[in-house]
Amino acid sequence: MTVQRMDNVAIVVDDLDAAVAFFTELGLELEGRAQIEGLYADRTVGLDGVRSDIAVMRTPDGHSKLELTKYHTPAVSDAGPRNPPPNTLGLHRVMFAVDDIDDTVARLRTHGAELLGGVAQYEDVFRLCYLRGPAGIIVALAEQTG
C-alpha cells in the first residue's frame, strides 16, 4: 500500500476568523467550515471532550489544503515558546509559491504578519522570505525569478 496523496496540514489557531482572513489574503480559498465534536473526534485525536471549529483552506490549484482548527475544549496546550525560531524541532514552516513577493508581504502585513528577516535572492532563481503568521506559525514565500 502506498500513500495516495497528502490531504492537508492542520494548524491550531487561537482566532479562526483572523487565520481565515490571513490565508484568504494570501490567495487560498475557503473550502468549508465545520464544528467537530463527539466520540469519533475524541478517538481520532486522543483527547476527551473535543469541541472545535475548523476551516479548510484550498490553494488555487486545488492540490493543497490547510485545515485551521480552533479548539474550544479541551483547553489549548502551549507546547513551547509562542514564536519559536525556525530551527525548532517539529513542523518547520508552510511554504507558498507567489507571483509577487513584495505585494504579498505588504498585504499580509495588514493581517499582522511580520518578516523574520528580509526578502532574500537565491541565485537568479528565487526570491524568498519567512514571515510569522497566525498562531505564530512560520509562512515561507517563494517568487520564481529565473
Disulfide bonds with the S-S distance in Angstrom:
none
